[in-house]
Amino acid sequence: MAMERTLLLQVTLLCSVLFASYVEAQYPGCEKESTLPSNVCYWSQGTLVGKIPPGPCKPDCEFVIRQPEFLKVIGSSPKVRVLVRTPALEGGVYYPDKDEFYFSTVRFNESQFKQPSIDVKKVNLRTRQITSILKNNPPLGPLQALPCGMALDNNGHLIVAFQGSNIIPGSIKKYNLSSTAEDKLIKNMADNWFSMPFNSPNDVVVKSDGSIWFTDPSYARAQGLKTTSSVKNMVYKIGLDGFVDVVANGFSQPNGLAFSPDEKRLYVTDTGYDTGRPGEFDIMQPHTVIVFDVGRDGLLGNRRLFASVGTYINFGGELDIPNGIKVDTNGRVYVASRDGVQIFSRSGRPLGLIKLLGASNIGFGGKKLDTLYMLDGKSISYIKLQAKGAGLKYATKSSF
């Protein structure tokens, strides 16, 4: 009997050693935290069987590593700093002529309809002074149109995607940032596709040839701003001839979009998991980044999954929501999500997380385009990186 107990004890100890070795093999790095800056830690996959919770090896770290390449991006002493505390959620555009950063305030909802608060604003990166450039003008101004995504075109003009409502249709508009006039509008670039009004234009990007590409989900209806949707949720292009064409469909809620540095790829986030109603999610809908090849004729092909986005931070079993998206000159992809900014390699491999709860949109700025500005609905934060933003033609060739 004693021999059996001894044998059982030996087997138990052996299993414990093997399991410990398994855990160490599965989650390398946690035992090497001392080699990292104090605010940086590794990621642990965790295991349901072993009741090891997934997440950062240290709960209070600001940067979570999945792959060593992440350290090349954030550098040896990374730090997230708050630029200004203000209700900034969408936009994220750097204007080099005046060293300014453009954004729009909090999304439209019923309470804000009674107390209008949605403007397009700018913050001077040197003085940190905030001013409005497109103010509310109910009932036909940006309030009902709801400014969302923004981009700078190749001539330094601001392109804004307006979500729209039952009062005024969604549209893509162009503004002259150098104008001193109160009305800076240059042109209404598009507000329909074959006479069909858009659902709610969300994000926009400008290609080097001057064409304008934008996403059109149906969040305006989910938020109660519109009673119906007109067409499927698609991605559009405004050509140099001014014509609007569909370039991609098959999305639940197409949201952010960005070209690769060589413009041979187009990345589109699909946030169908977020229904658009506060606190309501649909597990059967996408929380993904889709990538297309861009042909020489400007058409898209070879649609495929680039990344399915989960959360590094435990939100009680909820998944993450990939929103705004940008790329750097090395082809890495940056995705704003509820737990911060997730960074992926060109091939789609997760590299790590810059922790910033509630991140919704991002933009590269600064004279070297090596500062990442992050919007989370209540502030604009920034971090100096060892990487530079791509696809910013006007900012790249301009100086101030």
C-alpha positions as CSV (number, residue, x, y, z in Angstrom):
1,M,0.0,0.0,0.0
2,A,2.8,2.4,0.9
3,M,4.5,1.5,-2.4
4,E,1.3,2.4,-4.3
5,R,1.1,5.8,-2.5
6,T,4.8,6.5,-3.3
7,L,4.2,5.6,-7.0
8,L,1.0,7.8,-7.0
9,L,3.0,10.7,-5.5
10,Q,5.8,10.3,-8.1
11,V,3.3,10.3,-10.9
12,T,1.6,13.4,-9.5
13,L,4.9,15.2,-9.2
14,L,5.9,14.1,-12.7
15,C,2.6,15.4,-14.1
16,S,3.1,18.7,-12.2
17,V,6.6,19.1,-13.7
18,L,5.3,18.3,-17.1
19,F,2.4,20.7,-16.8
20,A,4.7,23.4,-15.5
21,S,7.0,22.8,-18.5
22,Y,4.0,22.9,-20.8
23,V,2.9,26.2,-19.4
24,E,6.4,27.7,-19.6
25,A,6.6,26.5,-23.2
26,Q,3.2,27.9,-24.1
27,Y,3.7,31.2,-22.4
28,P,7.4,32.1,-22.8
29,G,8.5,35.5,-21.6
30,C,6.5,35.9,-18.3
31,E,9.6,34.7,-16.4
32,K,11.7,37.3,-18.2
33,E,9.9,40.4,-17.2
34,S,13.0,41.9,-15.6
35,T,14.6,42.4,-19.0
36,L,11.9,44.8,-20.0
37,P,11.0,48.4,-19.1
38,S,8.7,48.6,-16.0
39,N,5.7,49.5,-18.1
40,V,6.1,46.7,-20.7
41,C,5.2,43.1,-20.3
42,Y,4.6,39.9,-22.2
43,W,1.3,38.3,-23.1
44,S,0.1,35.1,-21.6
45,Q,-2.3,32.9,-23.7
46,G,-3.8,31.3,-20.6
47,T,-5.6,28.0,-20.4
48,L,-9.2,27.1,-19.5
49,V,-8.2,23.7,-18.3
50,G,-5.5,24.9,-16.1
51,K,-7.5,28.0,-15.0
52,I,-4.7,30.3,-16.0
53,P,-6.4,33.6,-17.1
54,P,-5.2,35.0,-20.4
55,G,-3.8,38.5,-20.5
56,P,-0.8,40.6,-19.8
57,C,1.8,39.0,-17.5
58,K,1.4,42.2,-15.4
59,P,-2.0,43.8,-15.1
60,D,-0.8,47.3,-14.9
61,C,1.6,47.4,-17.9
62,E,1.0,49.9,-20.7
63,F,2.5,47.8,-23.5
64,V,1.9,44.1,-24.1
65,I,4.2,42.2,-26.3
66,R,3.2,39.3,-28.6
67,Q,6.3,39.3,-30.9
68,P,9.8,40.8,-30.5
69,E,9.2,43.1,-33.5
70,F,6.8,45.1,-31.3
71,L,9.8,46.4,-29.3
72,K,11.3,47.8,-32.5
73,V,8.1,49.9,-32.9
74,I,7.8,51.2,-29.4
75,G,11.5,51.6,-28.6
76,S,13.4,51.1,-25.4
77,S,11.5,53.6,-23.2
78,P,7.9,53.9,-24.5
79,K,5.5,56.3,-22.9
80,V,1.9,57.2,-23.6
81,R,1.2,60.9,-22.8
82,V,-2.0,62.9,-22.8
83,L,-1.9,65.8,-25.2
84,V,-5.3,67.3,-24.3
85,R,-8.4,66.2,-22.4
86,T,-11.4,66.8,-24.8
87,P,-14.2,64.7,-26.2
88,A,-12.3,63.5,-29.3
89,L,-13.5,60.4,-31.0
90,E,-13.2,60.5,-34.8
91,G,-11.0,62.1,-37.5
92,G,-7.3,62.0,-36.6
93,V,-5.7,64.1,-39.3
94,Y,-2.3,65.9,-39.1
95,Y,-2.0,69.3,-40.9
96,P,1.7,70.1,-41.3
97,D,1.3,73.7,-42.4
98,K,0.2,74.8,-39.0
99,D,1.3,71.8,-36.9
100,E,-2.3,71.0,-36.1
101,F,-4.3,67.9,-35.5
102,Y,-8.0,67.7,-36.6
103,F,-10.7,65.6,-34.9
104,S,-14.5,65.5,-34.3
105,T,-16.2,65.4,-31.0
106,V,-18.3,62.6,-29.5
107,R,-20.8,60.7,-31.6
108,F,-24.4,61.8,-32.0
109,N,-27.0,60.4,-29.6
110,E,-30.4,61.4,-28.4
111,S,-29.1,63.5,-25.5
112,Q,-26.7,65.4,-27.7
113,F,-29.5,66.1,-30.2
114,K,-31.1,68.1,-27.4
115,Q,-27.8,69.7,-26.4
116,P,-25.7,69.9,-29.6
117,S,-22.0,69.3,-29.1
118,I,-20.6,67.9,-32.3
119,D,-18.0,70.0,-34.0
120,V,-14.9,69.5,-36.2
121,K,-12.0,70.8,-34.1
122,K,-8.3,71.2,-34.2
123,V,-5.6,71.3,-31.6
124,N,-2.3,73.1,-32.0
125,L,0.4,70.6,-31.2
126,R,2.7,73.3,-29.8
127,T,0.3,75.4,-27.7
128,R,-2.3,72.7,-27.2
129,Q,-5.0,75.2,-27.9
130,I,-8.3,73.8,-29.2
131,T,-10.6,75.6,-31.6
132,S,-13.6,74.7,-33.7
133,I,-13.3,74.9,-37.5
134,L,-16.8,73.5,-38.4
135,K,-19.3,74.5,-35.8
136,N,-22.9,73.2,-35.2
137,N,-25.5,75.0,-37.2
138,P,-28.8,73.2,-36.7
139,P,-30.9,72.1,-38.4
140,L,-28.7,71.8,-41.5
141,G,-25.1,71.9,-40.3
142,P,-22.6,69.2,-39.3
143,L,-24.8,68.3,-36.2
144,Q,-27.3,66.4,-38.3
145,A,-24.7,65.3,-40.8
146,L,-22.3,64.1,-38.0
147,P,-18.7,64.4,-39.0
148,C,-16.8,61.1,-38.7
149,G,-13.6,60.0,-40.6
150,M,-11.3,62.6,-42.1
151,A,-8.3,62.6,-44.4
152,L,-6.0,65.2,-45.9
153,D,-5.9,65.1,-49.7
154,N,-2.8,65.6,-51.8
155,N,-3.2,69.4,-51.9
156,G,-3.7,69.8,-48.2
157,H,-7.5,70.0,-48.2
158,L,-9.5,68.3,-45.5
159,I,-11.8,65.6,-46.7
160,V,-14.6,64.8,-44.2
161,A,-17.1,61.9,-44.2
162,F,-20.5,63.0,-42.8
163,Q,-22.7,60.3,-41.5
164,G,-26.0,62.0,-42.2
165,S,-29.5,61.6,-40.9
166,N,-33.1,61.9,-41.9
167,I,-32.6,65.6,-42.1
168,I,-29.6,65.8,-44.3
169,P,-28.0,63.0,-46.4
170,G,-24.6,61.5,-45.6
171,S,-21.8,62.9,-47.8
172,I,-18.1,63.4,-48.5
173,K,-17.1,67.1,-48.4
174,K,-13.8,69.0,-49.1
175,Y,-12.6,72.0,-47.1
176,N,-9.9,74.6,-47.5
177,L,-7.9,74.6,-44.3
178,S,-5.9,77.7,-45.3
179,S,-9.0,79.8,-45.9
180,T,-9.8,82.5,-43.3
181,A,-13.4,82.6,-44.3
182,E,-16.0,81.1,-41.9
183,D,-17.3,78.9,-44.7
184,K,-14.3,76.8,-45.8
185,L,-16.3,74.4,-47.9
186,I,-14.8,73.9,-51.4
187,K,-17.1,71.2,-52.7
188,N,-19.6,68.5,-51.9
189,M,-17.7,65.6,-53.4
190,A,-20.5,63.0,-53.2
191,D,-23.8,62.4,-51.5
192,N,-25.3,59.5,-53.6
193,W,-24.6,56.4,-55.7
194,F,-26.8,56.3,-58.8
195,S,-29.3,58.6,-56.9
196,M,-29.4,56.3,-53.9
197,P,-28.4,58.1,-50.7
198,F,-25.5,56.6,-48.7
199,N,-26.3,54.9,-45.4
200,S,-23.8,56.7,-43.2
201,P,-20.3,57.4,-44.5
202,N,-17.8,56.6,-41.8
203,D,-14.1,56.7,-42.7
204,V,-12.2,58.1,-45.7
205,V,-8.8,57.8,-47.2
206,V,-7.1,59.5,-50.2
207,K,-5.0,57.5,-52.7
208,S,-1.9,59.1,-54.2
209,D,-3.7,59.5,-57.6
210,G,-6.2,61.8,-55.9
211,S,-9.1,59.3,-55.8
212,I,-11.2,59.3,-52.6
213,W,-12.2,56.0,-50.9
214,F,-14.7,55.6,-48.1
215,T,-16.8,53.2,-46.1
216,D,-20.5,53.3,-45.7
217,P,-21.9,51.2,-42.8
218,S,-25.5,51.6,-41.5
219,Y,-24.8,52.9,-38.0
220,A,-27.0,56.0,-38.5
221,R,-30.0,53.7,-38.6
222,A,-28.8,51.7,-35.5
223,Q,-28.4,55.0,-33.6
224,G,-31.8,56.2,-34.6
225,L,-30.6,59.0,-36.9
226,K,-32.2,57.4,-39.9
227,T,-35.3,55.2,-40.3
228,T,-34.1,53.1,-43.2
229,S,-31.0,52.2,-45.1
230,S,-30.9,52.7,-48.9
231,V,-28.3,50.2,-50.1
232,K,-26.0,47.5,-48.8
233,N,-23.1,48.4,-46.6
234,M,-20.3,48.9,-49.1
235,V,-16.9,50.6,-49.8
236,Y,-16.9,53.3,-52.5
237,K,-14.4,55.3,-54.6
238,I,-14.8,58.8,-55.9
239,G,-12.7,58.8,-59.1
240,L,-10.9,61.7,-60.6
241,D,-13.9,62.1,-63.0
242,G,-16.1,62.7,-59.9
243,F,-18.1,59.5,-60.5
244,V,-18.9,57.3,-57.5
245,D,-18.4,53.5,-57.8
246,V,-18.7,50.6,-55.5
247,V,-15.3,48.8,-55.0
248,A,-16.3,46.2,-52.4
249,N,-19.3,44.7,-50.6
250,G,-20.0,41.7,-48.5
251,F,-19.4,43.5,-45.2
252,S,-21.5,43.6,-42.1
253,Q,-20.4,47.1,-41.1
254,P,-17.3,48.4,-43.1
255,N,-15.6,51.0,-40.9
256,G,-11.9,52.1,-41.1
257,L,-9.8,51.8,-44.2
258,A,-6.1,52.3,-45.2
259,F,-3.8,51.6,-48.1
260,S,-0.5,49.8,-47.7
261,P,2.6,52.0,-48.3
262,D,2.9,50.9,-51.9
263,E,-0.9,51.1,-52.3
264,K,-1.1,47.5,-53.6
265,R,-3.3,46.5,-50.7
266,L,-6.4,48.0,-49.1
267,Y,-7.3,47.2,-45.5
268,V,-10.9,47.5,-44.3
269,T,-12.1,46.9,-40.8
270,D,-15.5,45.3,-40.3
271,T,-17.2,46.2,-37.0
272,G,-20.4,44.2,-37.4
273,Y,-19.9,42.8,-33.9
274,D,-20.8,46.3,-32.6
275,T,-24.5,46.7,-33.4
276,G,-24.3,50.5,-32.9
277,R,-26.6,50.3,-29.9
278,P,-25.0,51.1,-26.6
279,G,-23.6,47.9,-24.9
280,E,-25.1,45.6,-27.5
281,F,-22.9,43.1,-29.5
282,D,-23.6,40.3,-31.9
283,I,-21.2,37.4,-31.6
284,M,-22.1,36.1,-35.0
285,Q,-21.0,39.3,-36.8
286,P,-17.4,40.2,-37.8
287,H,-14.7,41.9,-35.7
288,T,-12.1,41.6,-38.5
289,V,-9.7,43.3,-40.8
290,I,-10.1,42.4,-44.4
291,V,-7.4,43.0,-47.0
292,F,-7.8,43.3,-50.8
293,D,-5.2,43.4,-53.6
294,V,-5.4,46.7,-55.6
295,G,-5.1,46.1,-59.3
296,R,-3.4,48.4,-61.8
297,D,-6.8,49.3,-63.0
298,G,-7.8,50.5,-59.5
299,L,-10.1,47.5,-58.9
300,L,-10.0,45.3,-55.9
301,G,-9.5,41.5,-55.9
302,N,-8.3,38.6,-53.8
303,R,-10.3,39.4,-50.8
304,R,-9.1,37.6,-47.7
305,L,-8.9,37.8,-43.9
306,F,-6.0,39.8,-42.5
307,A,-6.9,39.6,-38.8
308,S,-9.7,38.6,-36.5
309,V,-9.5,41.0,-33.6
310,G,-9.9,39.8,-30.0
311,T,-9.1,41.8,-26.8
312,Y,-5.9,41.7,-24.8
313,I,-7.9,43.0,-21.9
314,N,-10.7,40.9,-20.4
315,F,-14.0,42.7,-21.0
316,G,-16.1,39.9,-19.4
317,G,-16.0,37.6,-22.3
318,E,-16.5,40.2,-25.0
319,L,-14.5,40.5,-28.2
320,D,-12.8,43.6,-29.5
321,I,-13.9,46.1,-32.1
322,P,-11.4,47.1,-34.8
323,N,-12.2,50.7,-35.7
324,G,-9.7,53.2,-37.1
325,I,-6.7,51.8,-39.0
326,K,-3.4,53.2,-40.2
327,V,-0.1,51.8,-41.7
328,D,3.5,52.7,-41.3
329,T,6.2,52.8,-43.9
330,N,7.3,49.2,-43.1
331,G,3.8,47.9,-43.9
332,R,2.8,47.3,-40.3
333,V,-0.9,47.8,-39.6
334,Y,-2.2,49.8,-36.6
335,V,-5.8,49.2,-35.4
336,A,-7.7,51.3,-32.8
337,S,-9.7,49.0,-30.6
338,R,-11.4,49.1,-27.2
339,D,-8.3,48.0,-25.4
340,G,-5.9,50.4,-27.2
341,V,-3.9,50.2,-30.5
342,Q,-3.2,46.7,-31.7
343,I,-0.2,46.4,-34.1
344,F,0.1,43.7,-36.7
345,S,2.9,42.7,-39.1
346,R,2.5,43.1,-42.8
347,S,1.5,39.4,-42.9
348,G,-1.2,39.8,-40.2
349,R,0.8,38.5,-37.2
350,P,-0.2,40.2,-33.9
351,L,2.8,42.1,-32.6
352,G,1.4,43.7,-29.5
353,L,-0.8,46.3,-27.8
354,I,-0.4,50.0,-26.8
355,K,-2.9,50.1,-24.0
356,L,-5.5,52.9,-24.1
357,L,-9.0,51.9,-23.1
358,G,-11.7,53.1,-25.5
359,A,-9.4,53.9,-28.5
360,S,-11.5,54.7,-31.5
361,N,-9.3,56.3,-34.1
362,I,-5.6,57.2,-34.6
363,G,-3.4,59.3,-36.8
364,F,0.3,59.8,-37.4
365,G,1.7,63.3,-37.1
366,G,4.7,65.4,-36.2
367,K,7.4,66.7,-38.6
368,K,8.8,63.2,-39.0
369,L,5.4,61.5,-38.9
370,D,6.7,59.3,-36.1
371,T,4.2,60.3,-33.4
372,L,1.0,58.3,-33.1
373,Y,-2.0,60.3,-31.9
374,M,-4.8,58.3,-30.3
375,L,-8.5,59.3,-29.7
376,D,-10.6,57.7,-27.0
377,G,-13.7,59.8,-26.7
378,K,-12.4,61.9,-23.7
379,S,-8.8,62.8,-24.7
380,I,-6.1,62.8,-27.3
381,S,-3.0,60.9,-26.3
382,Y,0.2,60.4,-28.1
383,I,3.3,58.2,-28.2
384,K,6.7,58.7,-30.0
385,L,7.5,55.6,-32.1
386,Q,10.4,54.1,-33.9
387,A,8.2,54.0,-37.0
388,K,6.7,56.5,-39.4
389,G,3.2,56.8,-40.8
390,A,2.6,56.0,-44.5
391,G,0.1,57.2,-47.0
392,L,0.4,60.9,-46.0
393,K,1.5,62.4,-49.3
394,Y,0.8,66.0,-48.5
395,A,2.3,65.8,-45.0
396,T,5.4,63.9,-46.3
397,K,6.2,66.6,-48.9
398,S,5.3,69.6,-46.8
399,S,7.1,71.4,-43.9
400,F,6.2,74.2,-41.5
